Amino acid sequence: MFQKKPMSQKAYDVGSDPKGNRFGNGGFQDFISPEKVNLPKWKPSVGRNLIDILPYNATTSHPLVQSHQLEEGDGLYSLDIYVHKGIGPSSKNIPCLKGFGKKCPICDENNRLYSVGTEEAKKKSSQLYARRRVVYVVHDLIHDTYGYWDTGYKSVEEKLMKESAFAVDDNGAKISVMDWQEGMSVEFYGTESEFQGHKFVDVDRFRYVSRKPLSDEVLSHSVDLSTVLNIVSAEDMDKILAGDDVQTTSSPVENEEISQPTYADEALSEPPVRKAEPVSEPQTPVVEEKPAESNHKSCPFGHKWGEADGHDECATCKVWEDCIG
């Protein structure tokens, strides 16, 4: 259960950076273990939605604790995480280890391939690029249900933080919108959309609504979602990149090889030999981790090009890397 601490400004600072200095993105259910979280996956409804976002206390397994950006017990309201999508023979979705302040072999391989410079290598590199995702534990006030909401940063979190600037009390003082006591409920609207047979609920029109302090019963559903991540060790990442299949676990990352996380590192030393056929010898490393400029100029879901992570279906889009680049 959540320890009733005031929500500090740090909780908003680490979660609202558009560059994603927390940890990051993915949007695919299998990076969270449903058996461990003991909550169903929640999805917004068409029409009016009204939810409370439940705060939680960061544990020692939390990426921000392991990367020394927060302390154990600090209050947070979301899990903001980067995930590598569709990796290896089983197409696993794997949390990036850089969010834990550690070297990530998948990012290293991404950098190595990008530094090769050929179109083939850059295409392979783009398939390893980590995507940003935000996960909340929510109380659906309309249906009185609980679940975890796995969604996009730009489509939800960025809008929530912008809207928070207008949340003030009767005296004009800024309200800590995610605080268990003085915080507010979140109202927004979902619109059913469809493109090429793919249906989804687009969400917008966010606003904060006054509420009472969260009860003990509501707070009993609080959980640090980092404790239920399906973590893959660096050693197992190497095996997956080499073509082997391994089982993911929800064990916390061991506290070793700590370094400050970054998503724009230079290409590192040559990784272990892979079973896959090499594309060519690497040339001069580059700093960028993003793929080359896209040849795609239209969104497969009908949205404006360049709005990557702005819509829920961006999580499964095959040209996401090009659009965000």
matplotlib code that plots the C-alpha trace (Angstrom):
import matplotlib.pyplot as plt

x = [0.0, 1.2, 2.9, 1.0, 3.8, 3.2, 4.0, 7.2, 8.1, 10.8, 8.1, 6.8, 10.3, 11.6, 8.4, 7.7, 11.0, 10.1, 13.5, 12.8, 15.6, 13.8, 13.7, 11.1, 8.9, 7.4, 3.7, 3.5, 1.9, 4.5, 7.1, 4.9, 4.1, 0.3, 0.7, 2.9, 1.0, -2.3, -4.2, -5.9, -4.8, -7.0, -8.1, -10.0, -13.6, -15.3, -16.9, -16.2, -13.5, -12.9, -10.0, -7.8, -4.1, -2.7, 0.6, 3.2, 6.5, 9.6, 11.3, 15.0, 14.2, 12.9, 15.1, 15.2, 16.4, 19.0, 20.2, 20.4, 17.8, 15.4, 15.6, 13.7, 10.3, 9.9, 6.4, 5.7, 2.6, 3.8, 6.3, 8.0, 10.1, 11.9, 11.3, 13.0, 10.2, 10.1, 13.6, 15.0, 13.3, 10.3, 9.9, 10.3, 9.6, 12.4, 12.9, 16.1, 18.8, 20.0, 17.0, 18.6, 21.9, 23.5, 25.0, 22.4, 23.7, 20.7, 21.5, 25.2, 24.2, 21.9, 24.7, 27.1, 24.7, 24.0, 27.7, 28.2, 26.4, 24.7, 21.0, 20.7, 22.5, 20.5, 17.3, 18.4, 19.4, 15.9, 14.4, 16.4, 15.6, 13.9, 10.4, 9.0, 5.9, 4.2, 2.2, -0.2, -2.2, -5.7, -9.0, -11.8, -14.4, -17.2, -16.9, -15.3, -12.5, -8.7, -6.0, -2.8, -2.9, 0.0, -0.1, 2.0, 4.0, 2.8, -0.8, -1.3, 1.6, 2.7, -0.9, -1.5, 1.6, 0.6, -2.9, -1.5, -0.3, -4.0, -4.8, -5.0, -7.0, -9.4, -6.4, -4.6, -2.0, -0.8, -2.2, 0.0, -2.4, -1.0, -0.8, -2.9, -4.4, -4.7, -4.6, -7.3, -9.1, -8.5, -11.3, -10.9, -12.8, -12.2, -13.1, -13.4, -11.3, -10.4, -7.9, -7.4, -9.5, -7.6, -9.8, -8.5, -9.7, -8.0, -8.0, -8.0, -9.6, -7.9, -8.8, -8.5, -11.5, -11.7, -11.9, -11.5, -8.3, -7.7, -9.0, -7.0, -9.1, -8.1, -4.4, -4.3, -4.1, -1.0, 2.0, 5.5, 5.2, 9.0, 8.7, 6.6, 8.7, 9.9, 13.6, 16.2, 19.8, 22.7, 24.0, 20.6, 20.3, 23.5, 22.0, 18.8, 20.8, 22.8, 19.5, 18.9, 15.6, 15.5, 12.9, 12.2, 11.8, 10.4, 13.5, 15.1, 18.3, 21.4, 23.1, 26.4, 28.0, 26.0, 26.3, 24.2, 21.6, 21.7, 20.1, 22.7, 25.9, 28.7, 28.9, 30.7, 33.3, 32.7, 30.0, 30.3, 30.2, 26.6, 25.3, 23.7, 25.7, 27.5, 26.6, 30.2, 33.0, 32.0, 33.3, 33.6, 31.1, 28.4, 26.7, 23.1, 21.1, 18.1, 17.7, 18.2, 15.6, 12.5, 11.5, 7.9, 5.9, 2.4, 1.0, -0.5, -3.2, -4.1, -2.5, -0.1, 3.4, 5.9, 3.5, 5.2, 4.0, 1.1, -1.5, -2.1, -1.6, 1.9, 3.0, 2.5, 3.3, 6.1, 7.3, 7.4, 11.2, 11.0, 8.2, 9.9, 13.3]
y = [0.0, 3.5, 5.3, 8.6, 11.0, 14.3, 14.1, 16.0, 18.2, 15.7, 13.2, 15.6, 16.7, 13.2, 12.3, 15.3, 15.7, 15.3, 14.0, 11.1, 11.3, 8.8, 5.5, 4.9, 3.4, 0.3, 0.0, -3.8, -5.8, -8.5, -6.2, -6.4, -9.7, -9.9, -12.7, -10.5, -7.2, -8.9, -6.2, -6.4, -4.2, -1.1, 0.6, 3.9, 3.7, 5.6, 8.7, 10.1, 8.6, 9.5, 8.0, 8.4, 7.8, 5.9, 7.1, 4.5, 4.4, 3.6, 0.4, -0.6, -2.3, 1.0, 2.3, 5.8, 4.4, 2.2, 5.1, 7.3, 9.8, 9.0, 7.4, 4.4, 5.3, 8.5, 9.0, 8.5, 8.2, 6.6, 4.1, 5.9, 3.3, 2.6, -0.9, -2.6, -4.1, -7.5, -8.7, -12.1, -15.3, -14.9, -11.2, -10.2, -6.7, -6.0, -3.1, -1.1, -1.5, 2.1, 3.2, 1.3, 3.2, 0.2, -0.7, -2.2, -4.7, -4.0, -0.3, -1.2, -3.3, -0.5, 2.0, -0.5, -1.2, 2.5, 3.4, 0.9, 3.5, 1.2, 1.3, -2.3, -1.7, 1.3, -0.6, -3.3, -0.6, 1.0, -2.4, -2.3, 1.3, 1.6, 3.2, 5.2, 4.2, 5.4, 3.0, 4.0, 2.2, 3.6, 3.5, 3.7, 5.8, 5.2, 1.4, 1.2, -1.1, -1.1, -1.8, -0.7, 1.6, 1.2, 4.2, 6.8, 9.6, 12.3, 11.1, 11.1, 12.1, 15.2, 16.4, 15.7, 17.7, 20.6, 20.6, 20.6, 24.1, 25.2, 23.2, 25.8, 26.1, 29.0, 31.1, 30.6, 28.2, 25.4, 22.0, 18.8, 17.0, 13.5, 13.8, 11.2, 13.9, 17.2, 15.7, 15.5, 13.0, 13.0, 13.4, 12.9, 11.6, 8.7, 8.6, 5.4, 5.5, 3.0, 2.9, -0.1, -2.3, -1.4, 0.0, 2.1, 4.7, 8.1, 10.1, 13.9, 16.8, 16.1, 18.1, 17.8, 17.3, 18.0, 14.9, 13.8, 12.4, 8.8, 6.3, 3.4, 1.0, 2.8, 3.1, -0.6, -1.2, 0.9, -1.0, -0.1, -1.4, -1.7, -4.8, -6.6, -5.8, -8.8, -8.0, -9.5, -9.5, -8.1, -11.7, -12.9, -9.9, -11.1, -14.6, -13.2, -11.0, -14.1, -15.9, -17.9, -17.8, -17.1, -16.7, -13.2, -12.8, -10.1, -10.1, -6.7, -5.7, -6.4, -3.4, -3.5, -1.5, 1.6, 4.5, 7.5, 6.6, 8.3, 7.6, 9.3, 7.5, 7.0, 3.5, 1.4, -1.4, -4.2, -6.6, -10.3, -12.2, -12.9, -15.9, -13.7, -12.8, -9.5, -6.6, -5.1, -3.8, -0.7, 2.6, 5.8, 5.8, 8.4, 9.9, 9.6, 6.6, 7.5, 5.9, 7.7, 10.1, 8.3, 7.4, 7.1, 10.3, 9.2, 7.7, 4.2, 5.2, 8.5, 10.9, 13.7, 12.6, 13.4, 13.0, 9.7, 8.8, 11.2, 8.4, 5.0, 3.1, 4.5, 1.8, -0.9, 1.2, -0.3, 3.1, 4.6, 5.1, 6.9, 9.2, 10.2, 10.6]
z = [0.0, -0.7, 2.1, 2.5, 1.6, -0.2, -3.9, -4.4, -7.4, -8.3, -9.3, -11.9, -13.0, -13.8, -15.6, -17.8, -19.7, -23.4, -24.1, -21.8, -19.2, -17.0, -18.7, -21.4, -24.2, -25.8, -25.4, -25.5, -22.8, -22.6, -21.0, -17.9, -16.2, -15.8, -13.2, -11.0, -11.3, -10.4, -12.4, -15.8, -18.6, -18.8, -21.9, -22.3, -23.5, -26.3, -24.8, -21.4, -19.2, -15.5, -13.7, -10.6, -11.2, -8.2, -6.7, -5.6, -3.6, -5.6, -4.5, -4.9, -8.2, -9.7, -12.6, -11.1, -7.8, -9.4, -11.6, -8.5, -9.7, -6.8, -3.4, -2.2, -0.9, -3.1, -4.5, -8.2, -10.3, -13.6, -15.0, -18.0, -19.8, -23.0, -24.5, -27.4, -29.6, -31.4, -30.5, -31.3, -32.6, -30.2, -31.0, -27.3, -26.0, -23.7, -21.2, -22.1, -19.4, -19.9, -17.9, -14.9, -15.5, -17.2, -20.5, -22.9, -25.5, -27.7, -27.8, -28.4, -31.4, -32.6, -32.5, -34.2, -37.0, -37.5, -37.6, -40.6, -42.7, -45.3, -45.9, -44.9, -41.7, -40.8, -41.5, -39.1, -36.6, -36.7, -35.7, -32.5, -31.5, -28.1, -28.0, -25.2, -23.2, -20.0, -17.7, -14.9, -12.3, -12.6, -10.8, -13.4, -11.5, -14.0, -13.9, -10.4, -11.8, -11.4, -14.0, -15.5, -18.5, -21.0, -23.3, -25.3, -23.8, -26.2, -26.4, -22.6, -20.3, -22.2, -22.3, -18.6, -17.6, -19.9, -18.4, -14.9, -15.3, -15.1, -12.0, -9.2, -6.0, -5.1, -4.0, -7.3, -5.8, -8.0, -7.1, -6.9, -9.3, -8.6, -4.8, -2.9, -0.7, -2.7, -6.2, -8.8, -11.0, -14.7, -17.2, -21.0, -24.0, -26.3, -29.9, -31.9, -35.0, -37.7, -40.5, -42.8, -40.6, -37.4, -34.7, -31.8, -29.3, -29.7, -26.5, -26.0, -24.2, -20.9, -17.8, -14.0, -11.8, -8.0, -5.8, -2.2, -0.8, -2.0, 0.5, 2.0, -0.1, -3.3, -2.2, -1.4, -5.2, -5.5, -7.0, -8.2, -11.7, -12.0, -9.7, -12.4, -15.4, -17.6, -17.3, -19.6, -18.3, -20.5, -20.9, -22.1, -24.4, -26.1, -26.5, -28.0, -30.5, -31.4, -32.3, -29.1, -27.2, -23.5, -20.8, -19.4, -15.7, -13.4, -11.2, -10.5, -12.2, -10.1, -8.7, -10.7, -13.5, -12.7, -15.0, -15.9, -18.5, -21.9, -25.2, -27.4, -26.5, -29.0, -30.5, -28.1, -28.6, -30.9, -29.4, -29.2, -32.5, -33.5, -35.4, -37.9, -41.0, -40.5, -42.8, -43.0, -40.9, -38.8, -39.9, -37.8, -34.9, -34.8, -31.8, -33.1, -32.2, -34.4, -37.8, -41.0, -42.5, -43.6, -47.1, -45.7, -46.0, -44.9, -41.7, -42.1, -39.6, -41.3, -38.8, -39.6, -40.4, -37.7, -34.8, -33.6, -30.0, -30.4, -30.8, -29.1, -32.3, -32.7, -30.3, -33.0, -36.1, -38.3, -39.5, -36.0, -36.1, -39.4, -38.2, -35.0, -36.7]

ax = plt.figure().add_subplot(projection="3d")
ax.plot(x, y, z, "-o")
ax.set_aspect("equal")
plt.show()
